């Protein structure tokens, strides 16, 4: 059953729906949304089990795509551009493949519709290992995470999920649900491999990331036929954080096309 997702809204103009990655939230995209709000209505979404959105035990890309479709219907926006990073990018692709007439354009940031090795479970385990309820300060939680997480640069990102509830700290993530569904999150639904989305797809990849290994777009075909891959130099998986100016310039070039109507994408 689709969940009622929360989102932050800013700006006015053609609709742009933004989907964050795993362990992220709409807040991670607040700066990007403010920049794009000059020309667009930007809806930054909290996906299920993240941010302020509801929790569920199950969490696969078909379910998350249907959550986003329900949000689009609730917002009453017509064929928005949908931009997603990492897990959000896979959700965006699943949405376009399941409901091609409901999506105008796709912007997919540093992810492909393929299976990846599970490198993210250790982050969930590290967060679960910290007794945040008993922690006296945010600094204490961060110190404990730094002992458990090999990549120290990820810790500040994870810490954005630490909130205060009833005079104690807590994670605003369903860490148990995320951990249980990690096998589904690391792959892409086989049920969608025969589907087609004929609308425009821009892939923005980080040159220092290996998530989009084939820069010719081969890993996206034949599901996506109108595809362009742009590689941002000196950027890793978090392209928008590593090279914000270059990332915004790339997205802005895509969004300029929103001023011109796009023919409805037809399933093949």
Backbone torsions as a table, in degrees:
resi	resn	phi	psi	omega
1	UNK	NA	134.6	-178.2
2	UNK	-67.7	143.1	179.3
3	UNK	-99.6	153.5	177.7
4	UNK	-84.8	98.2	-177.3
5	UNK	-75.5	151.8	172.3
6	UNK	-96.3	156.5	176.0
7	UNK	-153.1	157.1	172.4
8	UNK	-100.4	136.5	-176.9
9	UNK	-120.2	134.7	177.9
10	UNK	-148.6	148.5	174.2
11	UNK	87.0	-177.3	176.9
12	UNK	-149.1	153.7	-177.7
13	UNK	126.8	-161.9	178.8
14	UNK	-56.6	146.1	-174.2
15	UNK	-78.7	138.7	174.3
16	UNK	-130.9	121.0	178.3
17	UNK	-103.3	127.8	-175.2
18	UNK	-115.3	127.9	-177.4
19	UNK	-118.4	123.2	-177.2
20	UNK	-78.4	173.4	177.3
21	UNK	-93.6	-178.5	-179.6
22	UNK	-60.2	138.4	-177.0
23	UNK	67.5	11.1	179.7
24	UNK	-101.9	-167.0	177.4
25	UNK	-165.0	175.3	177.2
26	UNK	-60.1	-31.3	-178.7
27	UNK	-61.5	-29.5	178.9
28	UNK	-62.9	-22.0	-174.7
29	UNK	-107.4	11.3	-176.0
30	UNK	-61.2	-42.7	-179.8
31	UNK	-65.4	-43.1	177.6
32	UNK	-63.1	-42.8	-178.6
33	UNK	-61.3	-41.5	179.7
34	UNK	-61.0	-40.1	-180.0
35	UNK	-66.4	-40.6	-175.9
36	UNK	-81.9	-11.9	-177.9
37	UNK	-69.0	-12.8	178.6
38	UNK	-64.3	-27.2	-176.7
39	UNK	-123.8	-12.3	-172.2
40	UNK	-136.0	155.1	164.8
41	UNK	-83.8	113.3	-173.7
42	UNK	-104.9	123.4	179.0
43	UNK	-111.9	101.7	-179.5
44	UNK	-92.4	119.3	-166.1
45	UNK	-100.8	144.7	163.2
46	UNK	-95.8	114.8	177.5
47	UNK	-73.2	164.9	-177.5
48	UNK	-54.8	145.0	-179.1
49	UNK	68.4	12.8	-179.4
50	UNK	-133.9	154.1	173.5
51	UNK	55.0	-132.8	-178.5
52	UNK	-97.4	6.3	-179.5
53	UNK	-81.0	161.4	-177.9
54	UNK	-64.3	159.3	176.9
55	UNK	-100.0	154.9	175.6
56	UNK	-151.6	153.5	179.2
57	UNK	-71.7	-32.7	-178.4
58	UNK	-100.4	153.6	-173.2
59	UNK	-165.8	80.0	173.7
60	UNK	-117.0	174.4	-171.1
61	UNK	-71.1	-28.5	176.1
62	UNK	-68.3	-43.3	177.5
63	UNK	-62.9	-43.8	-178.3
64	UNK	-67.7	-36.2	176.7
65	UNK	-62.9	-40.5	179.4
66	UNK	-69.6	-32.5	172.3
67	UNK	-58.2	-46.7	-176.9
68	UNK	-68.1	-38.5	176.6
69	UNK	-59.2	-43.6	179.1
70	UNK	-61.6	-39.3	177.6
71	UNK	-63.8	-44.3	178.6
72	UNK	-59.1	-41.4	178.5
73	UNK	-66.4	-39.0	179.9
74	UNK	-67.7	-36.4	178.4
75	UNK	-75.6	-17.1	-180.0
76	UNK	59.2	49.5	176.5
77	UNK	-109.2	146.0	-173.5
78	UNK	-100.6	116.3	172.6
79	UNK	44.1	65.1	-178.8
80	UNK	-70.9	160.3	161.4
81	UNK	-72.8	134.2	179.3
82	UNK	-117.9	121.8	179.4
83	UNK	-115.7	129.7	-179.7
84	UNK	-138.5	141.8	177.0
85	UNK	-106.5	130.6	173.4
86	UNK	56.0	-118.1	178.3
87	UNK	-55.4	-38.0	177.0
88	UNK	-65.6	-32.1	176.5
89	UNK	-67.5	-41.1	176.3
90	UNK	-65.8	-37.5	176.6
91	UNK	-63.3	-42.6	178.9
92	UNK	-61.4	-42.5	179.3
93	UNK	-66.1	-41.2	178.2
94	UNK	-62.0	-40.3	177.8
95	UNK	-60.9	-47.2	-178.0
96	UNK	-65.9	-36.0	-179.9
97	UNK	-73.5	-34.0	-179.4
98	UNK	-80.6	-33.2	-174.2
99	UNK	-136.3	66.0	-171.8
100	UNK	-62.5	-23.9	-179.3
101	UNK	-81.1	-8.6	-176.4
102	UNK	-99.5	-3.5	-176.5
103	UNK	-121.3	135.0	176.3
104	UNK	-84.4	-67.2	179.5
105	UNK	-129.8	159.6	174.4
106	UNK	-119.2	139.9	167.1
107	UNK	-124.4	116.2	-176.2
108	UNK	-114.0	123.4	-173.4
109	UNK	-104.3	109.3	170.6
110	UNK	52.0	54.2	173.4
111	UNK	-159.3	154.9	177.2
112	UNK	-129.4	161.2	-179.8
113	UNK	-81.2	59.8	-177.0
114	UNK	-135.1	172.7	177.1
115	UNK	-87.4	143.5	178.6
116	UNK	-124.7	156.0	171.7
117	UNK	-65.4	148.3	-179.1
118	UNK	-80.4	101.8	175.9
119	UNK	-109.1	2.5	-170.5
120	UNK	-105.6	-18.6	177.8
121	UNK	-55.9	-39.5	178.5
122	UNK	-57.3	-30.9	178.1
123	UNK	-67.2	-45.2	178.5
124	UNK	-62.5	-41.6	-179.9
125	UNK	-65.2	-39.5	178.8
126	UNK	-63.3	-41.8	178.9
127	UNK	-66.6	-40.1	179.7
128	UNK	-68.3	-26.6	-176.8
129	UNK	-74.5	-16.6	-178.7
130	UNK	-89.6	125.0	176.7
131	UNK	-79.5	82.3	-173.8
132	UNK	-70.1	-26.6	180.0
133	UNK	-62.9	-35.2	-178.2
134	UNK	-90.4	-5.6	-176.4
135	UNK	-68.6	141.9	-178.1
136	UNK	-88.0	-20.2	-176.3
137	UNK	-157.8	162.5	174.1
138	UNK	-62.8	-36.2	-179.5
139	UNK	-61.3	-36.4	178.3
140	UNK	-65.5	-43.9	178.6
141	UNK	-62.0	-45.3	-179.4
142	UNK	-62.9	-39.3	179.0
143	UNK	-61.8	-41.8	-179.3
144	UNK	-69.0	-37.9	177.3
145	UNK	-64.6	-38.6	-179.9
146	UNK	-62.3	-27.4	176.6
147	UNK	-75.1	-24.4	-172.2
148	UNK	-103.8	-23.9	-173.8
149	UNK	-102.5	122.8	-177.1
150	UNK	-65.6	-40.8	-179.3
151	UNK	-89.9	98.8	-175.1
152	UNK	-63.8	-27.0	-178.7
153	UNK	-67.0	-20.7	-179.0
154	UNK	-79.8	-23.3	-173.2
155	UNK	-58.3	-47.7	177.8
156	UNK	-58.4	-34.4	176.9
157	UNK	-64.5	-46.4	178.7
158	UNK	-63.9	-35.7	-177.6
159	UNK	-64.8	-20.1	178.0
160	UNK	-64.9	-13.5	179.1
161	UNK	-92.3	1.3	179.9
162	UNK	-86.5	121.9	-178.4
163	UNK	-127.7	166.9	176.6
164	UNK	-102.1	127.8	177.5
165	UNK	-134.6	123.1	175.8
166	UNK	51.4	48.5	174.5
167	UNK	68.1	19.8	172.1
168	UNK	-144.8	165.6	179.7
169	UNK	-83.7	154.0	176.4
170	UNK	-157.9	160.8	174.7
171	UNK	-90.7	136.5	176.6
172	UNK	-91.9	34.0	177.2
173	UNK	-124.8	144.1	171.5
174	UNK	-85.3	81.2	-173.5
175	UNK	-65.1	-35.1	177.5
176	UNK	-64.9	-46.0	179.5
177	UNK	-63.7	-41.4	179.5
178	UNK	-64.0	-46.1	-179.6
179	UNK	-60.6	-41.7	-177.1
180	UNK	-67.3	-28.4	-175.6
181	UNK	-104.6	11.1	-178.7
182	UNK	-57.0	-36.5	176.8
183	UNK	-57.8	-38.5	177.8
184	UNK	-71.6	-36.4	-178.4
185	UNK	-70.1	-25.8	-178.5
186	UNK	-82.9	-10.5	-178.0
187	UNK	-115.0	-164.8	174.6
188	UNK	-135.6	140.9	-171.4
189	UNK	-58.9	124.0	179.0
190	UNK	-64.8	-25.8	-179.6
191	UNK	-65.1	-17.8	-177.3
192	UNK	-99.2	-3.5	-173.8
193	UNK	-65.4	-23.3	177.7
194	UNK	-94.2	-0.3	-178.8
195	UNK	-84.1	164.4	-178.3
196	UNK	-135.7	142.9	169.4
197	UNK	-127.7	117.9	-174.9
198	UNK	-94.8	-2.9	178.7
199	UNK	-73.1	170.0	-178.5
200	UNK	-68.3	137.4	175.3
201	UNK	-127.4	120.5	171.6
202	UNK	-106.9	123.5	175.3
203	UNK	-102.0	126.5	177.0
204	UNK	-111.3	111.1	-174.5
205	UNK	-112.2	148.2	173.8
206	UNK	-86.1	131.5	-178.4
207	UNK	-62.0	-28.8	-178.0
208	UNK	-93.9	7.5	179.4
209	UNK	-107.6	149.8	177.5
210	UNK	-109.2	15.1	179.5
211	UNK	-69.3	-33.9	174.1
212	UNK	-112.2	88.6	-171.9
213	UNK	-74.5	-29.9	-176.9
214	UNK	-108.6	106.3	-175.9
215	UNK	-79.1	0.5	175.4
216	UNK	-90.2	1.3	177.8
217	UNK	82.6	7.9	-174.5
218	UNK	-60.3	-34.8	-177.0
219	UNK	-71.1	-11.3	179.4
220	UNK	-96.0	-17.5	-177.8
221	UNK	-92.2	150.8	4.5
222	UNK	-91.0	7.9	-178.8
223	UNK	-63.4	-34.9	-178.5
224	UNK	-121.4	123.7	-172.2
225	UNK	-103.5	-25.6	-179.0
226	UNK	-109.4	84.5	-168.7
227	UNK	-126.8	140.5	175.0
228	UNK	-135.5	131.8	179.2
229	UNK	-110.6	127.7	174.3
230	UNK	-117.2	130.7	-179.1
231	UNK	-105.6	125.6	179.4
232	UNK	-96.0	120.1	-178.4
233	UNK	-68.2	151.5	177.1
234	UNK	56.9	34.4	177.6
235	UNK	-130.8	141.9	174.2
236	UNK	-98.9	-146.2	-176.0
237	UNK	-66.2	-36.2	178.2
238	UNK	-89.4	70.6	-173.7
239	UNK	-57.2	-43.6	-175.5
240	UNK	-66.5	-24.6	177.7
241	UNK	-89.9	-35.2	-176.8
242	UNK	-74.7	-40.3	-177.9
243	UNK	-135.5	70.0	-172.5
244	UNK	-61.1	-39.0	-178.1
245	UNK	-66.8	-46.4	179.7
246	UNK	-65.9	-37.8	178.7
247	UNK	-64.7	-47.3	-179.9
248	UNK	-62.5	-38.1	178.4
249	UNK	-63.1	-40.3	179.4
250	UNK	-65.1	-46.7	-179.4
251	UNK	-64.7	-39.9	-179.8
252	UNK	-61.3	-38.2	177.9
253	UNK	-62.7	-38.2	177.8
254	UNK	-66.6	-45.8	-173.9
255	UNK	-70.0	-21.2	176.4
256	UNK	-59.3	-28.5	179.2
257	UNK	-70.1	-17.6	-180.0
258	UNK	-67.1	-15.5	177.4
259	UNK	-75.9	-7.6	177.7
260	UNK	-119.9	136.8	-178.1
261	UNK	-62.6	146.4	175.4
262	UNK	-110.8	133.8	176.1
263	UNK	-61.5	141.7	-179.8
264	UNK	-58.3	133.4	180.0
265	UNK	-70.1	127.0	-177.8
266	UNK	-103.3	131.4	174.2
267	UNK	-65.6	140.9	179.9
268	UNK	-87.7	NA	NA
